Amino acid sequence: MAKDFKRYTITSALPYANGPVHIGHLAGVYVPADIYVRYLRQKGKDVAFICGSDEHGVAITLRARKEGKTPQEIVDKYHEQIKKSFEDFGISFNVYHRTSSPTHHKTASDMFRKLYDDGKFLEQSSEQFFDETEKQFLADRYIKGTCPTCGYDEAYGDQCEKCGSTLSPSELINPKSMLSGESPVMKETKHWYFPLDQYEGWLREWIVEEHQEWKPNVSGQCKSWLDNGLRPRPMTRDLDWGIPVPVEGADGKVLYVWFDAPIGYISATKDWAEAEGKNWEDYWKSEDTRLVHFIGKDNIVFHCVIFPSLLKAHGEYILPDNVPANEFLNLESNKISTSRNWAVWLHEYLEEFPDKQDVLRYVLTANAPETKDNDFTWKDFQTRNNSELVAIFGNFVNRAVVLTHKYFDGKVPQRGEVYERDQQFLEAIASYPEKIEKSLEQFKFREALAHLMDLAREGNKYLADNEPWKLIKTDEARVATIMNLALQLAGSLAILSEPFLPFTSQKLRGMLNQTTLDWSKAGTADLLDSGLKLADPVLLFEKIEDKTVEQQVQKLMDTKMANEAAEQEPKVAPAKEVIAFDDFMKMDLRVGEIKTAEKVEKSNKLLKFTVDTGLDKRTILSGIAKHFTPEEMIGKKVVVLANLAPRKIMGVESEGMILFAENEDGALKAVTPGDLAQNGATIA
């Protein structure tokens, strides 16, 4: 059992305001967080449940480019959509903020400035990828390439969404700019780095030794990072969308989104606390406050390594007590993909399944990817609704309320003599709150939900064993006791189901005319007073028919077919901007012959050529080692850009460029003039 903290700050990962929320987000982050928060509130705890839209970073600018809108238009659109979807789904944030707010800009700037003034950053120049066509440095998410870990060819420069590996752009194989589709070049730029390596010893002690209760998937990923050695990480980016870096010499630079975003929890708390007449510092700087981050596995390193190190460096903030990250949820055995529209979007679900929020909450919790990736299927969705929610939970409640109306005019009957089997039933009811509570405190939400359904099963079994519909003919007093006890269990279900099924709990409490949600009252034998008038019975759940599920599966199949058709269409790189004829005429394109070729030491990409251009014999480097061997290039006639300014690469001066054609799949073919062309012949 967790320490009895005075207050709780519970955060959920800030969703990017570049698109709607899908079931993977819900299962990984928002449903488990909401379950935990609702439980804490029922326990009478002081809770701040914090979230908001992450409105900075490259994900926003990419969506803006795609839709032909400004970044501000994008975040305004999706912030409102996401906020409404969460509200309609019953995610009970105390505040849903946004990182574009003035409070957030000031909070993040102040945090950076304090760390800067305290000498916590390293100012370093380094070479970073630059798109020569678009004339701008490329943030990590502007770069795609092949993941060096799993070979996925759509990995981003900061993370592979297939295997979850955290990357840097330089680790990608065959990196491409997402702006122009071109291979970026390296160019020098200055940034402010946070020296994570200086916190490695402290992190190891704090995570591995002090927090052994963390989930193994979380501690395991953290340990892997620590074992591989930490390096300084830049906290600024060359970008025109975000919070400007608040120091001199940082024009054109913004705070790295992963510096900025977690601070959004703090800025959101500030605005909420001010509106509620509270002191925000109590929730972030008091040792009797428990800080818990709910996130997906792709955010573990940021919430368990980087953000805690920044808070530690600042010196005034509490650190997360737990980070119960979940793994990924797949959809019909395939990875959820927003770009391919392979997802169940929350706003569409709410439209297509009105008043069925709790069905999705139930299925996502029962199937939660708590320690390993899991799968959502529409057939399982239907089965769990029909066989569990309808047939177990709903069936028990309906029988208990309907029989009370039928036999006792809808009033809770007076309890008479309690037999041994009744006492055993009461003891069983009394045992469930502690079981569920223990699971919730350990962040085992699937297990807690299973206990809740077992309690409903106890009710069904009790009624089936006692058969009040038969006894009513001979022993009304006995039936009164049976129905009284069944209704007491229904009252406990109304309380204990609130974290998992809040809309169902509200309906059930309405039927029972029950006002309390106090967790401590669950499991007691006198929740409902004798003579209490019940409301008319209503069905808590209804069966989902095959046709409904088939429509959803077909919707996904249509998406899959559309994706496959699009992939079969010939693809070419986008056209570049128009240039003047005079600019073209400046290029000196000539026929050259490769005389020698060899690999460049310490590089897995570069080949070094000696090329006879007809003018001279010169050295040219080319990043094609993954496509061609040195031996197969010797003797080839190629087209050379002969008047390209010399450039030193890995200590070797390259004096020109050999032209290659590149297909959409990354395959290269040398542009050749034919063997009869003489060396030095110009390309006109």
C-alpha positions in Angstrom: 0.0 0.0 0.0 1.3 3.4 -1.0 2.3 6.0 1.6 -0.7 8.2 2.7 0.3 11.4 1.0 -1.5 14.7 1.8 -2.2 15.5 -1.8 -1.7 14.0 -5.2 -0.5 15.6 -8.5 -1.5 13.2 -11.3 -0.4 14.1 -14.9 -1.4 12.5 -18.2 0.9 12.9 -21.2 0.1 16.0 -23.2 -1.3 14.9 -26.6 0.0 16.7 -29.6 -2.6 19.1 -31.0 -2.0 17.9 -34.5 -4.8 15.4 -34.8 -7.5 13.6 -32.8 -7.2 11.1 -30.0 -7.4 7.4 -30.7 -7.9 4.2 -28.6 -4.2 3.6 -28.3 -3.9 6.9 -26.5 -6.8 6.0 -24.3 -5.6 2.6 -23.3 -2.0 3.6 -22.7 -2.6 6.8 -20.8 -5.9 8.5 -20.2 -8.2 5.7 -19.1 -5.8 4.3 -16.4 -5.1 7.8 -15.2 -8.8 8.6 -14.9 -9.5 5.4 -13.1 -6.8 6.1 -10.5 -7.9 9.7 -10.0 -11.6 8.9 -9.6 -10.6 6.3 -7.0 -8.5 8.8 -5.1 -11.3 11.3 -5.1 -13.7 8.6 -3.7 -11.1 8.1 -0.9 -11.4 11.8 -0.1 -7.9 12.7 -1.4 -6.8 16.2 -2.5 -6.1 15.6 -6.2 -4.9 17.8 -9.1 -5.5 15.8 -12.4 -3.4 17.7 -15.0 -3.3 17.6 -18.7 -3.4 19.8 -21.8 -2.5 20.1 -25.5 1.1 20.1 -26.5 1.1 22.8 -29.1 4.7 23.2 -30.0 7.2 21.1 -31.9 7.6 19.7 -35.3 4.5 17.5 -35.2 2.4 20.7 -35.3 4.4 22.3 -38.2 4.2 19.1 -40.2 0.4 19.0 -39.9 0.2 22.7 -40.8 2.3 22.1 -44.0 0.1 19.1 -44.9 -3.2 21.0 -44.4 -1.9 24.3 -45.8 -2.6 26.2 -42.6 -0.7 28.1 -40.0 0.5 26.2 -36.9 -1.8 28.4 -34.8 -4.8 27.4 -36.9 -3.9 23.7 -36.4 -3.5 23.9 -32.6 -6.7 25.9 -32.2 -8.6 23.3 -34.2 -7.3 20.2 -32.6 -7.1 21.5 -29.0 -10.9 22.1 -29.0 -11.6 18.7 -30.6 -9.4 16.8 -28.2 -10.7 18.7 -25.2 -14.3 18.0 -26.1 -13.6 14.3 -26.8 -12.0 13.9 -23.4 -15.0 15.6 -21.7 -17.6 13.5 -23.6 -15.7 10.4 -22.8 -15.6 11.2 -19.1 -11.9 11.9 -18.5 -12.2 14.0 -15.4 -9.2 16.4 -15.6 -9.2 19.2 -13.1 -7.7 21.3 -15.9 -7.1 20.7 -19.6 -4.6 23.4 -20.5 -2.5 24.3 -23.5 1.1 25.1 -24.0 0.4 28.2 -26.1 -0.9 30.0 -23.0 1.0 33.0 -21.7 1.4 31.3 -18.3 3.1 28.4 -20.0 5.4 30.5 -22.1 6.5 32.4 -19.0 6.9 29.3 -16.8 9.0 27.5 -19.4 11.1 30.5 -20.1 11.7 31.1 -16.4 12.7 27.5 -15.9 15.2 27.7 -18.8 16.6 31.0 -17.6 17.1 29.8 -14.1 19.0 26.7 -15.2 21.0 28.9 -17.6 21.9 31.4 -14.9 22.8 28.6 -12.5 25.3 27.3 -15.1 23.4 24.1 -15.7 23.7 24.2 -19.6 26.6 23.7 -21.9 26.8 26.0 -24.9 28.1 23.9 -27.9 28.3 24.2 -31.6 27.8 21.0 -33.6 26.9 19.8 -37.1 23.2 19.1 -37.6 21.1 18.1 -40.5 20.2 21.0 -42.8 17.8 21.0 -45.8 19.6 22.9 -48.5 16.4 23.1 -50.6 14.3 24.6 -47.8 17.2 26.5 -46.3 16.6 25.4 -42.7 17.9 23.2 -40.0 15.9 20.1 -39.5 14.4 19.2 -36.1 14.4 15.5 -35.3 10.9 15.0 -36.4 11.6 16.6 -39.8 13.8 13.6 -40.6 12.8 10.1 -41.6 15.0 7.1 -42.4 15.6 3.5 -41.6 15.8 2.5 -37.9 19.2 1.0 -37.1 17.6 -1.2 -34.5 14.7 -2.9 -36.3 15.0 -1.8 -39.9 11.7 0.1 -40.1 12.1 2.5 -43.0 9.7 5.2 -41.6 11.5 5.9 -38.4 11.7 9.5 -37.2 14.9 11.3 -36.2 14.0 11.1 -32.5 12.2 7.8 -32.3 11.2 4.7 -34.1 7.4 4.2 -33.7 7.7 0.6 -34.6 10.2 -0.7 -32.0 10.1 2.3 -29.6 13.8 2.9 -29.8 14.9 6.5 -28.9 17.1 7.8 -31.7 19.1 10.7 -32.8 19.0 11.7 -36.5 22.6 10.8 -37.1 21.7 7.2 -36.3 19.2 6.8 -39.1 20.1 4.9 -42.2 19.5 6.9 -45.4 18.0 9.9 -43.7 15.6 12.1 -45.7 14.2 15.6 -45.1 10.4 15.5 -44.7 10.2 19.0 -46.1 11.8 18.4 -49.5 12.4 14.7 -49.6 16.1 15.4 -50.2 19.0 13.9 -48.3 20.0 16.6 -45.8 23.6 17.8 -45.3 25.4 18.5 -42.1 25.9 22.2 -41.1 27.2 23.8 -38.0 24.8 25.4 -35.5 24.9 26.4 -31.8 22.7 25.0 -29.1 22.4 24.8 -25.3 22.9 21.2 -24.0 21.8 19.7 -20.7 24.6 17.5 -19.4 22.6 14.3 -18.6 25.8 12.4 -18.2 26.5 14.4 -15.0 23.2 13.0 -13.5 23.8 9.3 -14.4 25.0 8.2 -11.0 22.1 10.0 -9.2 19.6 8.6 -11.7 20.8 5.1 -11.2 20.4 5.4 -7.4 17.1 7.2 -7.7 15.5 4.8 -10.2 17.1 1.4 -9.7 17.5 1.5 -5.9 14.9 3.9 -4.6 12.0 2.9 -6.9 12.2 -0.9 -7.1 8.4 -0.9 -7.1 8.2 0.6 -10.6 6.8 -1.5 -13.4 9.5 -3.8 -14.9 8.9 -2.3 -18.4 9.6 1.1 -17.0 12.6 0.4 -14.9 14.0 -1.9 -17.6 13.9 0.8 -20.2 15.5 3.3 -17.8 18.2 0.8 -16.9 19.0 0.1 -20.5 19.5 3.9 -21.1 21.8 4.2 -18.1 23.8 1.1 -19.0 24.4 2.5 -22.5 25.7 5.8 -21.0 24.0 9.2 -21.0 25.2 12.1 -23.1 24.5 15.8 -23.1 21.2 16.5 -24.9 20.3 19.8 -26.6 17.5 21.7 -25.0 17.0 24.1 -27.9 16.1 23.7 -31.6 16.4 25.7 -34.8 12.7 26.3 -35.5 10.3 29.1 -36.0 7.4 27.6 -34.0 7.7 27.4 -30.2 8.9 29.3 -27.2 11.9 31.5 -28.0 15.1 30.7 -26.1 15.3 33.5 -23.5 19.1 34.2 -23.7 21.3 36.4 -25.9 22.6 34.9 -29.1 19.6 32.6 -29.5 17.8 34.3 -32.4 15.8 31.9 -34.5 15.9 29.2 -31.8 13.1 27.8 -29.6 13.0 25.5 -26.6 13.1 21.8 -27.4 9.6 20.5 -27.2 10.6 17.9 -24.7 12.0 20.6 -22.4 8.9 22.7 -22.9 6.1 20.0 -22.8 6.5 18.5 -19.3 6.7 22.0 -17.9 3.2 22.3 -19.2 2.1 20.2 -16.2 3.4 23.0 -14.0 1.9 25.9 -15.9 -1.5 24.1 -16.1 -1.4 23.6 -12.3 -0.6 27.3 -11.9 -3.7 28.5 -13.8 -5.9 25.9 -12.2 -4.7 26.7 -8.7 -5.3 30.4 -9.2 -8.8 29.8 -10.4 -9.5 27.5 -7.4 -7.9 29.8 -4.8 -5.1 27.2 -4.1 -1.3 27.5 -3.9 0.2 25.7 -6.9 3.5 25.2 -5.2 1.8 22.8 -2.7 1.3 20.4 -5.7 4.8 20.7 -7.1 7.2 21.6 -4.2 5.8 19.9 -1.1 7.3 16.6 0.0 3.9 15.4 1.2 2.5 15.5 -2.4 2.7 12.4 -4.6 3.6 13.1 -8.2 2.5 10.4 -10.7 3.0 10.5 -14.4 0.7 8.4 -16.7 2.4 8.0 -20.1 3.0 5.5 -22.9 6.2 3.6 -23.3 7.5 6.0 -26.0 7.7 8.7 -23.4 9.4 6.8 -20.6 12.9 8.2 -21.1 11.6 11.8 -21.1 9.6 11.4 -17.9 12.0 9.1 -16.0 15.4 10.4 -17.1 15.3 13.9 -18.7 12.5 15.7 -16.9 13.5 14.5 -13.4 17.1 15.5 -14.1 15.9 19.0 -15.0 13.8 19.2 -11.9 16.7 17.9 -9.8 19.0 20.6 -11.4 16.4 23.3 -10.6 16.4 22.1 -7.0 12.9 23.3 -5.9 10.6 20.6 -7.2 9.5 17.2 -6.1 10.2 14.2 -8.3 7.8 11.6 -9.7 7.0 8.9 -7.2 5.8 6.6 -9.9 5.6 6.5 -13.7 3.2 3.6 -14.5 3.8 3.6 -18.3 1.9 1.2 -20.5 3.0 -0.5 -23.7 1.3 -0.1 -27.1 -2.2 -1.2 -28.1 -2.5 -2.6 -31.6 -5.6 -2.6 -33.7 -6.8 -5.9 -35.3 -3.2 -7.3 -35.1 -1.6 -4.2 -36.8 0.2 -1.3 -35.2 -2.0 1.8 -34.9 -0.9 4.3 -37.5 -2.3 7.9 -37.6 -0.7 8.6 -41.0 -2.4 5.5 -42.5 -5.7 6.2 -40.7 -5.4 2.7 -39.1 -7.0 3.8 -35.8 -10.3 4.0 -33.9 -10.7 7.7 -33.4 -12.4 8.8 -30.1 -14.5 11.5 -31.6 -15.8 9.0 -34.3 -16.5 6.4 -31.7 -18.6 8.8 -29.6 -20.7 9.6 -32.7 -21.1 6.0 -33.8 -21.6 4.5 -30.4 -23.7 7.1 -28.5 -24.0 6.5 -24.7 -21.5 3.7 -24.9 -18.5 5.4 -23.4 -18.3 2.8 -20.6 -18.2 -0.1 -23.0 -15.0 1.3 -24.6 -13.6 2.2 -21.2 -14.3 -1.4 -20.0 -12.8 -3.1 -23.0 -9.7 -0.9 -23.0 -9.1 -1.6 -19.3 -9.7 -5.3 -19.6 -7.3 -5.4 -22.5 -4.9 -2.8 -21.2 -1.2 -3.2 -22.5 0.1 -2.9 -18.9 3.3 -4.9 -19.3 3.3 -5.9 -23.0 1.7 -4.8 -26.2 -1.9 -5.9 -26.6 -4.5 -6.0 -29.3 -7.9 -4.5 -29.8 -10.4 -6.2 -32.0 -14.0 -5.4 -32.7 -15.0 -9.0 -32.2 -13.5 -8.9 -28.7 -15.2 -5.6 -28.1 -18.6 -7.2 -28.9 -17.9 -10.3 -26.9 -16.9 -8.4 -23.8 -19.9 -6.2 -24.0 -22.4 -9.0 -24.6 -20.8 -11.7 -22.4 -19.6 -9.6 -19.5 -21.2 -6.2 -19.2 -24.7 -7.3 -20.4 -24.7 -10.9 -19.2 -22.9 -10.4 -15.8 -23.0 -6.9 -14.5 -26.1 -5.6 -16.2 -28.0 -8.9 -15.7 -27.5 -8.9 -12.0 -28.4 -5.3 -11.5 -31.5 -5.6 -13.7 -32.7 -8.7 -11.9 -32.2 -7.1 -8.5 -34.1 -3.9 -9.3 -36.8 -5.5 -11.4 -37.6 -8.2 -8.8 -37.7 -5.5 -6.1 -40.3 -3.6 -8.1 -42.2 -6.8 -8.8 -42.4 -8.1 -5.2 -42.0 -5.1 -3.0 -43.4 -2.1 -4.9 -39.9 -0.9 -5.7 -38.9 -0.4 -2.1 -35.9 -1.9 -0.4 -37.4 -4.7 1.7 -36.8 -5.2 5.4 -34.1 -7.7 6.1 -35.2 -10.6 8.2 -33.2 -13.6 9.5 -29.7 -14.0 8.1 -28.6 -17.5 7.4 -25.1 -18.8 7.2 -25.0 -18.6 3.4 -26.2 -15.0 3.7 -23.4 -14.2 6.1 -20.9 -15.8 3.7 -22.3 -13.6 1.0 -22.0 -10.5 3.1 -18.4 -11.4 4.0 -17.6 -11.9 0.3 -19.1 -8.4 -0.5 -17.0 -6.9 2.3 -13.8 -8.4 0.9 -13.9 -6.8 -2.6 -13.2 -3.2 -1.8 -9.8 -4.1 -0.3 -9.0 -6.4 -3.3 -9.8 -3.7 -5.8 -8.0 -1.0 -3.8 -4.8 -3.1 -3.5 -4.8 -3.6 -7.3 -5.4 0.1 -8.0 -2.6 1.2 -5.6 -0.2 -1.1 -7.6 -1.5 0.3 -10.9 -2.9 -3.1 -11.9 -6.1 -1.8 -13.5 -6.9 -5.0 -15.4 -6.7 -7.0 -12.2 -8.9 -4.4 -10.3 -11.5 -4.5 -13.1 -11.5 -8.3 -12.9 -12.2 -8.1 -9.2 -15.2 -5.8 -9.9 -16.7 -8.2 -12.3 -16.2 -11.1 -9.8 -18.2 -9.1 -7.4 -21.1 -8.9 -9.9 -20.7 -12.6 -10.5 -21.2 -13.1 -6.7 -24.5 -11.3 -7.1 -25.7 -13.5 -10.0 -24.7 -16.6 -8.2 -26.5 -15.5 -5.0 -29.7 -14.9 -6.8 -29.4 -18.1 -8.8 -28.7 -20.2 -5.7 -31.6 -18.8 -3.8 -34.1 -18.5 -6.6 -36.3 -15.7 -5.1 -38.7 -16.0 -8.0 -39.7 -19.5 -6.7 -39.5 -18.7 -3.0 -41.9 -15.8 -3.3 -44.8 -18.2 -3.5 -44.0 -19.7 -0.1 -41.7 -17.4 1.9 -42.0 -13.7 1.3 -39.9 -12.9 4.4 -37.0 -15.0 3.1 -37.2 -13.3 -0.3 -37.2 -9.9 1.4 -33.8 -10.8 3.0 -32.4 -12.1 -0.2 -33.4 -9.0 -2.2 -32.2 -6.6 0.6 -28.8 -8.3 0.5 -28.7 -8.3 -3.4 -29.5 -4.6 -3.4 -26.7 -3.9 -0.8 -24.3 -5.6 -3.3 -25.7 -3.4 -6.1 -25.0 -0.4 -3.9 -21.4 -1.5 -3.6 -21.1 -2.0 -7.3 -22.4 1.6 -7.8 -19.4 2.8 -5.7 -16.7 0.5 -6.8 -17.6 0.8 -10.5 -17.3 4.6 -10.5 -13.5 4.7 -11.4 -14.0 2.3 -14.3 -17.5 2.9 -15.5 -18.5 6.4 -14.3 -21.6 6.7 -16.6 -22.8 3.3 -15.5 -22.2 4.1 -11.9 -24.3 7.3 -12.2 -27.2 5.4 -13.8 -27.0 2.7 -11.2 -27.0 5.2 -8.3 -30.0 6.9 -10.0 -31.9 3.6 -10.0 -31.0 3.0 -6.3 -31.5 6.6 -5.2 -28.0 6.3 -3.8 -26.1 9.5 -3.1 -22.8 8.4 -1.6 -19.7 7.6 -3.6 -17.6 7.3 -0.5 -15.2 4.4 -1.1 -15.2 3.5 2.6 -18.9 2.7 2.4 -18.5 0.0 -0.2 -18.8 -3.5 1.0 -21.0 -2.6 4.0 -24.3 -4.3 4.7 -26.4 -1.2 5.2 -25.8 1.1 2.2 -29.5 1.2 1.3 -32.0 1.7 4.1 -35.1 -0.4 4.3 -38.1 1.3 2.7 -36.0 3.4 0.3 -37.9 3.8 -2.9 -36.0 2.8 -6.0 -36.4 4.5 -9.4 -37.8 2.6 -12.4 -35.3 0.1 -13.8 -33.3 1.0 -16.9 -30.9 -1.3 -18.8 -27.3 -0.4 -18.0 -26.0 -2.1 -21.2 -27.4 -3.4 -24.4 -26.3 -6.1 -26.8 -24.1 -5.1 -29.7 -25.2 -6.9 -32.9 -23.0 -8.6 -35.4 -24.0 -6.0 -38.1 -22.6 -3.2 -36.0 -19.2 -4.9 -35.6 -19.1 -5.9 -39.2 -19.5 -2.3 -40.2 -16.5 -1.3 -38.1 -14.4 -4.1 -39.5 -15.4 -3.1 -43.0 -14.5 0.5 -42.3 -10.9 -0.6 -41.4 -10.7 -3.0 -44.4 -11.7 -0.1 -46.7 -8.9 2.0 -45.1 -6.4 -0.9 -45.6 -7.4 -1.3 -49.3 -7.1 2.5 -49.9 -3.6 2.4 -48.3 -2.5 -0.5 -50.4 -3.8 1.1 -53.6 -2.0 4.3 -52.8 1.2 2.4 -52.2 1.0 0.7 -55.6 0.8 4.1 -57.4 4.1 5.2 -58.9 5.6 7.8 -56.5 8.1 10.5 -57.4 9.8 13.1 -55.2 8.0 16.5 -55.2 9.1 19.1 -57.6 11.5 21.7 -56.4 11.0 25.4 -56.6 11.5 27.1 -60.0 15.0 28.5 -60.7 16.1 31.0 -63.2 17.8 29.9 -66.5 20.9 31.8 -65.5 21.2 29.8 -62.3 21.0 26.5 -64.3 23.7 27.8 -66.7 26.1 28.3 -63.8 26.3 24.5 -63.3 29.3 22.9 -65.0 28.1 19.3 -65.7 30.7 17.1 -67.3 31.4 13.5 -68.2 33.9 11.9 -65.8 35.5 8.5 -65.4 36.0 6.8 -62.0 39.6 5.7 -61.9 39.8 4.5 -58.2 37.3 3.9 -55.5 37.6 2.9 -51.8 35.6 3.1 -48.6 36.2 6.0 -46.2 37.6 4.9 -42.9 35.1 5.1 -39.9 32.2 5.8 -42.3 29.6 3.2 -43.3 28.1 5.5 -46.0 31.0 7.3 -47.8 33.0 6.1 -50.8 36.1 8.0 -52.0 36.6 8.3 -55.7 39.4 9.6 -58.0 37.6 10.9 -61.0 39.0 12.0 -64.4 36.9 15.0 -65.4 38.9 15.8 -68.6 40.0 18.9 -66.8 41.9 17.1 -64.0 41.8 14.2 -61.8 40.1 15.0 -58.5 38.8 13.5 -55.3 35.0 13.2 -54.8 33.2 11.7 -51.9 29.7 10.2 -52.2 27.4 8.7 -49.6 26.5 5.6 -51.6 28.4 2.8 -49.8 25.2 1.1 -48.8 24.2 0.8 -52.5 27.5 0.1 -54.4 30.8 -1.5 -53.7 34.1 0.3 -54.7 34.9 -2.5 -57.2 31.7 -2.1 -59.2 32.2 1.7 -59.6 35.7 1.6 -61.0 35.8 2.4 -64.7 32.2 3.8 -64.8 31.5 6.9 -66.8 29.4 9.3 -64.7 28.0 12.8 -64.7 29.9 15.2 -62.4 29.0 18.6 -61.1 32.5 20.0 -61.6 32.1 23.5 -60.2 30.6 22.7 -56.8 32.6 24.4 -54.1 35.0 22.1 -52.3 33.8 20.7 -49.0 35.7 18.8 -46.3 33.9 15.7 -45.1 35.5 13.5 -42.4 38.8 15.2 -43.0 38.8 14.6 -46.8 38.2 17.5 -49.2 35.6 16.6 -51.8 35.8 18.6 -55.1 32.5 18.0 -56.8 29.4 15.8 -56.9 28.6 12.6 -58.9 24.9 12.5 -59.9 22.6 9.7 -59.1 18.9 9.1 -59.6 17.0 8.0 -56.6 13.7 6.1 -56.6 11.0 6.6 -53.9 12.2 3.4 -52.2 15.7 4.8 -51.8 17.3 2.7 -54.6 20.1 4.6 -56.4 21.3 4.4 -60.0 24.2 6.4 -61.4 23.4 9.0 -64.1 25.6 7.7 -67.0 26.4 9.5 -70.3 27.3 6.2 -72.1 30.7 4.7 -72.7 31.3 6.6 -75.9 31.3 10.1 -74.3 34.8 11.4 -73.7 36.0 12.5 -70.4 35.4 16.3 -69.9 32.5 16.4 -72.4 30.0 19.0 -71.2 26.3 18.2 -70.5 24.3 20.7 -72.5 
